[in-house]
Amino acid sequence: MRALIFGASGLLGKDLVSAFATHDVLGLTSKDADLRDAEQVLSAIRNAQPDWIVLSAAYADVDGCEKDPARAFAVNLDGAAHVARAASQIGSRLLFLSSDYVFDGEKRTPYETDNPRNPINIYGRSKAEAETMLLEIIPECCIVRTSWLFGAGGKCFPDTILKLAHTQPELRVVDDQRGCPTYTLDLANAIAALTRKQASGIVHITNSGSCSWYEFTRSILTARSPQTKVIPVTTAEFPRPAKRPAYSVLSSLSLRGFGIELSDWQDALTRYFQQRGD
């Protein structure tokens, strides 16, 4: 199998390239092909002639999207459409990385793949509209929704928390937003497995279990910086430019349908520390 990864230098992209290492894999960055340029995208895909394209590149700065919606839609919506149209021309399969932020957070039970999209921020809207468009262009494409990514390949929540703990005696962390932390190494391996199974449709991939950002922080610091005090706060006490869903836990039912299961997020966090060498 020949695989083409868009977003190869990103937190997930690095692990995707490794996960496809037993295949013929090519990883591209924004320097190789700007998603906003349809001709660059088509040229890259024509040159690679991939069996599968994994589109993990995105403008993923949630607050940045709120401040610059034009860029958010140019990359996350128009860019995704450029990849899909080129894939359709070449006859490549497509797997697109989407987000829990396509949901509004009003539920209190895990979101299933067929629950209505109702994003409450620009980033979520750009991903939700991209999902709809891609399914129109390539009905058999695979859309993977995931959440709360962390990994050793770059900046992420645990990395940020550990750095803050070195300089601050206490941290104030939101306790009324609940989701599923997801280890990029596990996510990348699950994505590679889906392509081998010729998957299509929408699939939710996260490590099992859920927590709040406060609970996630407590787990990060328990063994690494136990002297740091963590204070739970509400979202209202910690305003951000982009509104976040209060509950965005994704159901694993769709992933189990392909015979794939991920470990719980606490186990994943332990392996993340081991990968870092902590």
C-alpha positions as CSV (number, residue, x, y, z in Angstrom):
1,M,0.0,0.0,0.0
2,R,1.2,3.5,-0.8
3,A,0.1,6.2,1.7
4,L,0.3,9.9,1.5
5,I,0.2,11.9,4.7
6,F,-0.7,15.6,4.7
7,G,0.5,17.3,7.9
8,A,3.5,15.1,8.4
9,S,5.3,17.6,10.7
10,G,2.4,17.9,13.1
11,L,1.9,16.3,16.5
12,L,-0.1,13.5,14.9
13,G,1.6,13.6,11.6
14,K,4.9,12.4,12.9
15,D,3.3,9.3,14.5
16,L,1.3,8.7,11.3
17,V,4.4,8.5,9.2
18,S,5.8,6.0,11.7
19,A,2.6,4.0,11.8
20,F,2.7,3.6,8.0
21,A,6.4,2.8,8.0
22,T,5.9,-0.8,6.9
23,H,4.2,0.5,3.7
24,D,5.3,2.9,1.0
25,V,4.7,6.2,2.8
26,L,5.3,9.8,1.9
27,G,4.8,12.6,4.4
28,L,4.1,16.2,3.2
29,T,4.2,19.5,5.2
30,S,2.7,22.8,4.3
31,K,6.0,23.7,2.7
32,D,5.6,20.8,0.2
33,A,1.9,21.6,-0.6
34,D,-0.3,24.4,0.7
35,L,-3.8,23.0,1.1
36,R,-5.2,26.4,0.1
37,D,-3.7,26.0,-3.4
38,A,-5.7,23.5,-5.4
39,E,-3.0,23.1,-8.1
40,Q,-0.3,22.4,-5.5
41,V,-2.5,19.7,-3.9
42,L,-3.4,18.1,-7.2
43,S,0.3,18.0,-8.3
44,A,1.4,16.5,-5.0
45,I,-1.2,13.7,-5.2
46,R,-0.6,13.0,-8.9
47,N,3.1,12.7,-8.2
48,A,2.6,10.3,-5.2
49,Q,-0.2,8.2,-6.8
50,P,-1.2,7.0,-3.3
51,D,-3.7,4.2,-2.5
52,W,-4.6,6.1,0.6
53,I,-4.4,9.8,1.6
54,V,-4.5,10.7,5.3
55,L,-5.4,14.4,5.7
56,S,-4.3,15.4,9.2
57,A,-3.1,18.9,8.3
58,A,-5.4,21.6,9.6
59,Y,-5.5,25.0,11.2
60,A,-6.1,23.7,14.7
61,D,-5.6,26.7,16.8
62,V,-9.1,26.9,18.2
63,D,-8.8,30.4,19.6
64,G,-6.8,31.5,16.5
65,C,-9.7,30.3,14.3
66,E,-12.1,32.5,16.2
67,K,-9.8,35.5,15.5
68,D,-9.2,34.6,11.8
69,P,-12.2,32.7,10.5
70,A,-11.1,33.3,6.8
71,R,-7.9,31.3,7.4
72,A,-9.8,28.6,9.3
73,F,-12.2,27.9,6.4
74,A,-9.5,28.4,3.7
75,V,-7.4,25.6,5.3
76,N,-9.9,23.3,7.0
77,L,-12.8,23.5,4.5
78,D,-11.5,24.6,1.2
79,G,-8.2,22.8,1.7
80,A,-10.0,19.6,2.5
81,A,-12.1,19.9,-0.6
82,H,-9.0,20.4,-2.7
83,V,-7.6,17.2,-1.4
84,A,-10.9,15.3,-1.9
85,R,-11.3,16.5,-5.5
86,A,-7.8,15.5,-6.3
87,A,-8.1,12.1,-4.6
88,S,-11.3,11.5,-6.6
89,Q,-9.5,12.3,-9.9
90,I,-6.6,10.0,-9.1
91,G,-8.8,7.3,-7.6
92,S,-7.2,7.4,-4.1
93,R,-9.0,6.5,-0.9
94,L,-9.2,9.4,1.7
95,L,-9.2,9.5,5.5
96,F,-9.9,12.9,7.0
97,L,-9.2,13.9,10.6
98,S,-12.1,15.7,12.2
99,S,-12.9,16.7,15.8
100,D,-15.2,16.4,18.8
101,Y,-15.8,20.1,18.3
102,V,-18.4,19.4,15.6
103,F,-20.7,18.8,18.6
104,D,-22.3,21.4,20.9
105,G,-21.6,19.6,24.2
106,E,-25.3,19.6,25.3
107,K,-25.4,15.8,25.7
108,R,-24.3,14.0,28.9
109,T,-23.8,10.6,27.3
110,P,-21.1,9.8,24.7
111,Y,-21.6,11.2,21.2
112,E,-22.3,8.6,18.5
113,T,-21.2,9.0,14.9
114,D,-24.8,9.8,13.7
115,N,-25.6,12.5,16.3
116,P,-26.3,15.8,14.7
117,R,-23.4,18.2,14.2
118,N,-23.9,21.5,15.9
119,P,-20.6,23.3,16.4
120,I,-20.3,26.3,18.7
121,N,-17.0,27.7,17.5
122,I,-15.4,28.6,14.2
123,Y,-12.9,25.6,14.3
124,G,-15.8,23.2,14.9
125,R,-17.8,24.8,12.1
126,S,-14.9,24.5,9.6
127,K,-14.6,20.8,10.5
128,A,-18.3,20.1,10.4
129,E,-18.7,21.8,7.0
130,A,-15.7,19.9,5.7
131,E,-17.2,16.6,6.8
132,T,-20.4,17.4,4.8
133,M,-18.5,18.5,1.7
134,L,-16.1,15.5,1.7
135,L,-19.0,13.0,1.9
136,E,-20.5,14.7,-1.1
137,I,-17.3,14.6,-3.1
138,I,-16.2,11.1,-2.0
139,P,-19.1,9.2,-0.4
140,E,-16.9,6.3,0.6
141,C,-14.3,8.4,2.4
142,C,-13.4,7.7,6.0
143,I,-13.9,10.5,8.6
144,V,-12.1,10.1,11.9
145,R,-13.2,12.3,14.8
146,T,-10.9,12.5,17.7
147,S,-10.2,14.8,20.7
148,W,-7.8,16.2,23.2
149,L,-4.6,15.0,21.4
150,F,-1.3,14.6,23.3
151,G,1.9,13.1,22.1
152,A,5.7,13.3,22.4
153,G,6.1,14.8,18.9
154,G,5.4,18.4,19.9
155,K,3.5,20.9,22.1
156,C,0.4,19.4,23.8
157,F,-1.5,19.8,27.1
158,P,0.6,17.5,29.3
159,D,3.8,19.2,28.0
160,T,2.4,22.6,28.8
161,I,1.2,21.6,32.2
162,L,4.6,20.2,33.1
163,K,6.4,23.4,32.0
164,L,4.0,25.6,34.0
165,A,4.5,23.4,37.1
166,H,8.2,24.2,37.0
167,T,7.5,27.9,37.4
168,Q,4.2,28.2,39.3
169,P,3.3,26.8,42.7
170,E,-0.3,26.4,41.8
171,L,-2.4,26.0,38.6
172,R,-6.0,26.9,38.0
173,V,-7.6,24.5,35.5
174,V,-11.1,24.2,34.1
175,D,-13.2,21.4,35.7
176,D,-16.5,21.7,33.9
177,Q,-15.4,20.6,30.4
178,R,-15.3,16.9,29.9
179,G,-13.7,14.9,27.0
180,C,-11.4,12.1,26.0
181,P,-7.6,12.5,26.0
182,T,-6.1,10.7,23.0
183,Y,-2.5,9.6,22.6
184,T,-1.3,10.3,19.1
185,L,0.7,7.1,18.9
186,D,-2.5,5.1,19.6
187,L,-4.5,7.2,17.2
188,A,-2.0,6.8,14.4
189,N,-1.9,3.1,14.8
190,A,-5.7,2.9,14.8
191,I,-5.8,5.0,11.6
192,A,-3.3,2.7,9.9
193,A,-5.4,-0.3,10.9
194,L,-8.5,1.4,9.4
195,T,-6.8,1.9,6.1
196,R,-5.8,-1.8,6.0
197,K,-9.4,-2.7,6.6
198,Q,-10.5,-0.3,3.8
199,A,-12.7,1.6,6.2
200,S,-15.3,4.1,5.2
201,G,-17.9,6.3,7.0
202,I,-17.4,8.2,10.2
203,V,-15.4,6.6,13.0
204,H,-14.7,8.0,16.5
205,I,-11.2,7.3,17.8
206,T,-10.1,8.2,21.4
207,N,-8.5,6.4,24.3
208,S,-11.1,4.9,26.5
209,G,-12.5,6.8,29.5
210,S,-13.1,10.5,30.0
211,C,-12.1,13.3,32.4
212,S,-12.2,17.0,32.9
213,W,-9.1,19.2,32.2
214,Y,-8.7,19.5,35.9
215,E,-8.7,15.7,36.4
216,F,-6.3,15.3,33.4
217,T,-4.0,17.8,35.1
218,R,-4.1,16.0,38.4
219,S,-3.1,12.8,36.7
220,I,-0.2,14.5,34.8
221,L,1.2,16.1,38.0
222,T,0.6,13.3,40.5
223,A,3.8,11.5,39.7
224,R,5.7,14.3,38.0
225,S,5.2,17.4,40.2
226,P,3.1,16.4,43.3
227,Q,4.0,19.6,45.1
228,T,2.1,21.7,42.6
229,K,-1.3,22.6,43.8
230,V,-4.2,22.3,41.2
231,I,-7.3,24.4,41.7
232,P,-10.5,23.6,39.8
233,V,-12.2,26.5,38.2
234,T,-15.2,27.0,35.9
235,T,-15.2,27.9,32.3
236,A,-16.7,31.3,33.2
237,E,-13.7,32.0,35.4
238,F,-11.3,31.2,32.5
239,P,-12.7,32.9,29.4
240,R,-11.3,32.1,26.0
241,P,-12.0,33.6,22.6
242,A,-13.6,30.4,21.4
243,K,-16.5,28.7,23.2
244,R,-15.8,25.1,24.1
245,P,-18.3,22.3,24.4
246,A,-18.9,21.3,28.1
247,Y,-19.2,17.6,27.2
248,S,-17.5,16.2,24.1
249,V,-17.0,12.5,25.0
250,L,-17.0,10.3,21.9
251,S,-18.4,6.8,21.8
252,S,-16.1,4.0,20.8
253,L,-18.8,1.9,19.3
254,S,-17.9,2.7,15.7
255,L,-14.2,1.8,16.3
256,R,-15.1,-1.5,18.0
257,G,-17.1,-2.2,14.9
258,F,-13.8,-2.6,13.0
259,G,-12.4,-4.8,15.8
260,I,-10.1,-2.1,17.2
261,E,-10.0,-0.9,20.8
262,L,-7.7,1.6,22.5
263,S,-6.5,1.4,26.1
264,D,-7.7,3.9,28.7
265,W,-6.2,7.4,28.7
266,Q,-4.4,6.9,32.0
267,D,-2.4,4.0,30.5
268,A,-1.8,6.1,27.4
269,L,-0.5,8.9,29.6
270,T,2.0,6.5,31.3
271,R,3.3,5.4,27.9
272,Y,3.5,9.0,26.8
273,F,5.8,9.8,29.8
274,Q,7.9,6.7,28.9
275,Q,8.2,7.9,25.3
276,R,9.4,11.3,26.6
277,G,11.9,9.6,28.8
278,D,10.5,11.1,32.0
